[in-house]
Amino acid sequence: MALGACTSEADDTSATDLEKANSDGEAVAMANAIAAGSFMDLQLGAKISGPQGPEPKTVFSTAEGNFADMTSYVACPAGMDSCDPANAPAGTVYTYVHIVYPGEDNDPTTGSGNGNDSSDVERAEVFRMTRPAVGFTGEAGYSKAEALAAIGPKADVVISCDNGALVWTVSAGDGGNQWEQAEPLTFYWKSTVPPSGPQDAYQLKVNYTEANAKGPFPGEAAGATNACMAQGQ
């Protein structure tokens, strides 16, 4: 059984690592790529509970309508049974987790609500920040198991930096199965700075348009580093 588990993890990794660029955008992402961790390998502690609770929900929208739901949370390291930034020890690293549902998550009480407010989502390609990742430690990743479930073994996800912001490029090649309607995909990144509340900081390129959303994001912090900026990206 142990051998089987190791084989499964190895297959998972090889199937989702970006191996070649199929477009100019992917070539740029490859050039600036950072190592992608696996969400399944994370060991997290308690979640921060803010004004909207421990798992705030939001929606990616444009003037024309809503295109996706997102559930987020921010967790302290494993072993911390309570996650209160006001009382957290110095050096605490916070893990920001974002679960993106193209179209909707089929829960009428959250996000886009009952039914899809936009046309059917046929292709989601990029999840990214729209501002520099304050306190970014250099560690980020996604759920490789979910990428395989949504897209199949051809799934390619690469993480890159763009002027200090993190970008997850999701490639499924041309035609065939894509990251599409009601297929959740989890992304994460780590910061030394806790969230200051929901901010307009996230964007999803979906159905060839750019939809924006608020979500937990670090506030400004004097002296906080950003691994993207350290790389000149």
Salt bridges, closest charged atoms under 4 A:
ASP17 OD1 - LYS144 NZ 3.76
GLU55 OE2 - LYS47 NZ 2.35
GLU125 OE1 - ARG123 NE 3.76
GLU139 OE1 - LYS190 NZ 3.67
ASP162 OD2 - ARG128 NH1 2.99
